[in-house]
Amino acid sequence: MKVDAGLPNKLEGIADKVKKLEAAGYDGVRTAEMNHDPFFPLLLAAEHSSKLEIATSIAVAFARSPMNLANIAHDLNAYSKGRFTLGLGSQIKPHITKRFSMQWGAPAAQMRELVLAMRAIWANWYEGEPLQFVGKHYKHTLMTPAFTPENKEFGAPKVILAAVGPKMTEVSGEVADGMIIHPFSTLPFIRATTLPAIEAGLAKGGRKRDNFEISYSPMVVTGRDDAEMAASKKAITERIAFYGSTPAYRGVLESIGVGELQSELNAMSKQGRWQEMGTLITDDILAEFAVVGEPNEIAPQMLKRYGDFADRTSASFPISDDQQRQEIIASLRAG
């Protein structure tokens, strides 16, 4: 199992951070689109490392056009000499329409088209194919030599999608190079919904699982002492409650028989009771979403629960002991 580290999106200190992560044995670094741009830190990561794979996990797809994404992904992949992976997610309707002021349609169908549109653009750049992509959501029919990148040695980057629901998951299997399983997932949901949908998508696209990378980063509760454990538990229960308030994720809660909790969390979120929401996450619910244990128990638990399907992880390990963190990484990579 490959192990990635999350990369802060603030540009200051990225160079030193990346060097330390590469020396610590991580396989890659990933950025998330939160309160800063997800692409700029990866440019610095590429510059200050030689082996680390770099990826967005995720960038918001529908905030950009296929051409925007094709250009950015090309530049990062070319500059990093083939180490970049474009990780995309759809976000949810309120963010797309109210935060990004973009159109919202059928997200799974639109994501499928967006990926295929990018691949058509890249086929034009790298293989000389005529650019003639006409779909319901996107249309790309113009490309001139002046706008074609010249540094094409490393070809197209890999594309992976983040998904929760079966429709988007199936799209991942059909058109992407891999999938990021949302951390708000339970093992029953993954086995009953996620993995079968991936297989359906692979079959639809005439593709094989061997060429498809699944990344899963479970939530982790651990620490060196009671205080660290308590702080870790509090942070994760609040995170579970935050995700659980989203109507689109109700099916995940239903997979462990607590679907009604979604309505309660959603109502509390609208009242701004964010910290209080975490108190509704019982130890039994926590155990369904998170790996909980002493630092030396984390890797064995992760491998036992997820090792048969997860090819890589970017789980954070909330401990301050660097040696313990490196032992976890080594165990996961060996497993």
Helices and strands as residue ranges (DSSP letters): E 2-6, H 14-23, E 28-31, H 40-47, E 53-56, E 59-60, G 61-63, H 66-79, E 84-89, H 93-94, I 95-99, H 107-127, E 133-134, E 139-140, G 145-147, E 158-163, H 166-175, E 178-181, H 187-189, I 190-194, H 195-204, G 209-211, E 213-216, E 219-221, H 226-244, G 247-249, H 250-254, H 260-270, H 274-277, G 278-280, H 283-289, E 290-292, H 295-306, E 312-313, H 322-334
